[in-house]
């Protein structure tokens, strides 16, 4: 279940993946692995390219099915994988290069896993701000790091003066001009480098056109404002 994609392998980072956002498993069950996703869902890199290859999609769906079918057994299987010697000696595991912490029980399972394997650095980008406030922030494992990524429905809960945050920018130049710090050298800078963290858009032309020159934070704020305006207008009719 634990793999290494091409972008993370050179940094000795492993990854665990779920199918991104919403869909239907082969057995007919529907799912949403990113319940707090906002505008990011429209341009998610994990819903395009190699992530849509049948064998890749099937692997991610199998991971999710195992969690839904028997969470304790899935947890035991992950721990058995992490017992292999290749996970010793400065290894990092990115939990979710697609998907997110979609339930309380699933989130708590990863916290237990991290505590059981203290010599692996577990890290994540997440939009599950409320869930992490309740379950993770009060007592996180020392080897469990996270960064809240903008572009979700809970952006309004973020405070860059206290939270580690990441945003997607049009270019590396835009990141520098905004005074943010890039994770271009290594993905680990998202959780170990200076805060706040900027990431350049993925090089997928039709998604770049959709995003334009705005950041995810700006896009989500505009979307939220429009939704509130429509809601107020509807309620006053």
N, C-alpha and C positions, 0 to 999 in steps of 0.2 A: 504493500500500500504506500510505503514511503519511497519516493523516487527523487531524481534530480533532473530538472529541465536544463536546457542549454544555457539559459541566462544565468543560472545560479551555480552550475557545476564548477565553474572556474574559481569560485570563492569558497568551495567546500561547503556549500549550503545545500541541504536536502529540502524536500518539500512534500507536503501532503495536500491533496486537492479534492475538492468536491465539484459537482457540476455548478456552474455559476447561475445565480439568481433563480428564476422559476422555470419549472418544466414538469415533465411526466416521466416516471420510471417505466421500464418495459412492462411491469406488471400492472400498470394503470394508476398507481399512486401518484398524486401530484405533490409537488414540493416547492418551497421557497427557501433557499439556503442563504439569502441576503435580505431578510425582512426589513432592514433599515436602509436599504439602497434607495437613492433618489435619482438625480439626473445621471449618475454614473452608470445606471443600468442600460441606458440608451446607447452608450458607447463603450461598454465593457470589453476589454481586449480578450477576456476569457470566454466571450460568446462569439468569437470570430477566429479565423485562421486555423492553426493546428489544433486548437481546443475543440473544433467541430469535426475533426477527423473521427470516423466511426469508432476506431479502436481506443482513441483517447477519451471520447465521450463515454463509451461503455465502461472504461476503467473508473472514471470519476463517479458514474452512477452506481457501480458496484460498491465503491467506498461508502456512498451515502446509504445504500440499501443495508449494508452490514451494520451501520450505526442505528438505523431505524428498526431493524429486526432484532438486534440483541446488543445493546450498548455495552453491558459488562464484558461480553465475549470480544467485541471489537476492541475495547480498552486493553484486555489481556493480550490480544494479538499484536496491537501496536507496541506494547511493552516487550513482547517477545522479539519483535523486529529490532527494537532499540537496544536489545542486549547483545547484538552482533558487534564484533570488534571494530567494524568500520565506523561506528558511531562514537568511538572514543577519540580523545585528543583534539579538542578545539572545534568540534563539529557544531554547526548550527542547523536548526530545522525551522523552516518557514511554514507555519501552520496556515494553510490556504494561500496558494497563489491564484486560486479561484474559490469562491464561496466565502462564508463567514460563520460566526458563532450563532447558529440559528435557533438555539434553545438553551435554557438554563442548564439542563442536565448534561447536554453535550459540552458546554463551556466548563462545567465543573469537572468533567472527565479529563479534559486537557490539563487542568490545574493539578489534578492528582497525578497524571502522567509526568508532568514537569517535576513535581516534588520527588517522584520515584527515580528520576534519571537526572540528578543534579549536575552532571558533567556535560550535558547537552544544553546549548542555548536555544530556547524556544522563543520565536518572535512572530508577530503578526501585524498586518494592517487591518483595522476594523472600523466599521461604522456603527457598531453596536455600543453606543456610548452609555445608554441607560443600563444595559446589562452589565457592562464592565464597572460602572459606578457601584452597582449593587454587589456583584460577585467577585470581582477581581481587585479593584482598588483597595478595599479594606485590608487585605492580607495576601499580596501576590507572592508567588514563589520567587526566590532571588534570581533564578535563571529563566524567568518568563518576562519578556519585554513586549511592548505594543506601542503602536502609534495610531492615533485617530485620524482617519483620512477623510477629508472634506468631499462633499458630493452626495451626502446622505440626508435622510429625513430628520436626523437628530443633530444636524450642524449647529442649531441654535443653542445646544447644550454645551458647546465647546468654548473654552477660554484659553487662548494661546499663551497666556501668562502663567498658567498652571498645568495645562495639558500638553503633551507631546503631540504635534499635529503635522500632517502632510497634505499638500495640495498638488494638483496637476496643473502645470503651466504649458503654454504653447511651445516654448523653447527653453534651452539652457540659458540663453541671454536674458529672457524674461525673468527667470528665477533670480539671476544675479542682480538685475535692475530692481527687483522687489526687495532685495536685501535678505533673501532666504538662502538656505544651504542646500546644495544638491546632493543626491544620492547616486550620482553618475559613476563614481569610482567603485562603490560596492553597495549592494542593497542593505547591508548591515548598518550603513550610516543612517538609515531611517530610524533605527532604535538606539544606536550607540553614538552617533555624531551629534553636532549642534542642532538645536531646535530653533525655528521651525524648518521643515524639510520640504523642498520642492522636487517634483519629478516632471520631466519633459513628457509630452504626449507620445504615445506609441506611434510608430511610423506606419500607420494604416491610413492611406489618403482619404477615404470616404468618411472615416471617423474624425480625422483632423478637420475636414470641412464642416462637419456637424458641430464640433466644439468651437471652432473659430479662434478668436484671439482672447477669449475669456478663460479664467481658471475655473475649476470645478466649484470652488467656493463662491465665486461671483455668479456662476450659472445657477447654482442651487439657491442662492439668496434671491435672485430674480424670480425663479420659479416659485419659491415659497411666497414671495410678495404677491405674485399674480394669483396664486391660489387663495390667499387671504382676501384679496380684493374681490374676487368672484364670490367667495363665501359671504362676505359682508353685503354685497349687492343682492345676492339671492335671499338672504335672511331679511332684508328690508323691503322686499316686494310685497 
